[in-house]
């Protein structure tokens, strides 16, 4: 089998197409989640926290170097703890938003699955059970 034929079979398999659809839907879902966090959840939280900007929290390790004119010749070296705190906060909100959305979707699926289904047919008796039933019936006939 040639390389091109193998690639063609690989590319048109359902798994590859499902993966492509998943990546596209995942990208769109990521935008929805980002918007939910930044546009819906963060403004009220900003009001609650008094407008604190975590990204501005820095621990200076080395001060900036200035020349005689007061111009910065070497930037300050800082430990940007606020960025880390903001990213942890964003991750937590994203995880919470995804959890709530998945929970809502799962609840919708459960309601669909709870539709009454036909009861399963009882299993057919095994050969031994049939034979034992016949023996029992024969013994009952002898007693009667």
C-alpha positions in Angstrom: 0.0 0.0 0.0 1.5 3.3 -1.0 2.1 6.3 1.2 -0.6 8.4 -0.4 -3.2 5.7 -0.1 -2.3 5.2 3.6 -2.6 8.9 4.3 -5.9 9.1 2.5 -7.3 6.3 4.6 -6.0 8.0 7.8 -7.4 11.4 6.9 -10.9 10.2 6.1 -11.3 8.0 9.1 -14.0 9.0 11.5 -11.6 9.5 14.4 -9.6 12.2 12.6 -12.7 14.1 11.6 -14.1 13.8 15.2 -10.8 15.1 16.5 -10.9 18.1 14.1 -14.5 18.9 15.1 -13.5 18.6 18.8 -10.6 21.0 18.3 -12.8 23.6 16.5 -15.6 23.3 19.1 -13.0 23.4 21.9 -11.7 26.7 20.5 -15.1 28.2 20.4 -15.9 26.9 23.8 -12.7 28.4 25.1 -13.8 31.8 23.8 -17.2 31.4 25.5 -15.6 30.5 28.8 -13.1 33.4 28.5 -15.9 35.8 27.8 -17.9 34.4 30.7 -15.1 34.9 33.2 -13.7 38.3 31.9 -17.0 39.9 30.9 -19.6 38.5 33.4 -17.8 37.2 36.5 -14.8 39.6 36.8 -16.7 43.0 36.8 -18.8 42.2 39.9 -15.7 40.6 41.6 -13.8 43.8 40.8 -16.4 45.8 42.7 -16.3 43.4 45.6 -12.5 43.5 45.9 -12.5 47.3 45.6 -10.8 47.3 42.2 -7.6 45.7 43.3 -5.4 44.9 40.3 -3.4 41.9 41.2 -1.1 42.4 38.2 0.4 45.5 39.9 1.6 43.5 42.9 5.4 43.2 42.5 8.3 42.4 44.8 11.4 44.5 43.7 14.6 42.4 43.5 16.8 45.1 42.0 15.9 48.8 41.5 16.0 50.5 38.1 19.3 52.1 37.2 18.9 55.8 36.2 21.5 58.0 34.5 22.2 61.7 35.5 19.3 62.9 33.4 16.9 60.6 35.3 16.5 58.4 32.3 16.2 54.6 32.9 19.2 52.8 31.6 18.4 49.4 33.1 14.9 48.3 34.0 14.1 47.2 37.5 14.1 43.5 38.2 10.8 42.4 40.0 9.1 39.3 41.1 5.7 39.6 39.5 3.7 37.8 42.2 0.5 39.6 41.2 0.6 38.1 37.7 0.7 34.6 39.3 -2.1 35.4 41.7 -4.2 36.8 38.8 -3.5 33.6 36.7 -4.5 31.4 39.6 -7.6 33.4 40.1 -8.5 33.3 36.4 -7.9 29.5 36.3 -10.1 29.0 39.3 -12.9 31.0 37.8 -12.5 29.2 34.4 -12.5 25.8 36.1 -15.6 26.8 38.0 -17.4 28.1 34.9 -16.6 24.9 32.9 -17.7 22.8 35.9 -21.0 24.5 36.1 -21.6 24.3 32.3 -20.7 20.6 32.2 -22.9 20.0 35.2 -25.8 21.7 33.4 -25.2 19.7 30.2 -25.1 16.5 32.2 -28.4 17.3 33.9 -30.0 17.8 30.5 -28.6 14.5 29.3 -29.9 12.7 32.4 -33.4 14.0 31.7 -33.2 12.6 28.2 -31.9 9.3 29.4 -34.6 9.0 32.1 -37.3 8.5 29.4 -39.0 5.2 30.1 -37.3 2.3 28.3 -38.9 -1.1 27.6 -38.0 -3.6 30.3 -35.4 -6.1 29.3 -36.7 -9.5 28.4 -36.1 -12.2 31.0 -33.2 -14.5 30.0 -34.1 -17.8 28.6 -33.6 -20.7 31.0 -30.5 -22.8 30.6 -30.6 -26.4 29.4 -30.1 -27.6 33.0 -33.0 -25.5 34.3 -35.3 -26.9 31.6 -34.2 -30.5 32.5 -34.7 -29.9 36.2 -38.1 -28.4 35.6 -39.1 -31.5 33.6 -37.8 -33.8 36.4 -39.8 -31.8 38.9 -42.9 -32.0 36.8 -42.5 -35.8 36.3 -42.0 -36.3 40.1 -45.2 -34.3 40.8 -47.1 -36.4 38.3 -45.9 -39.6 40.0 -47.1 -38.4 43.4 -50.5 -37.5 42.1 
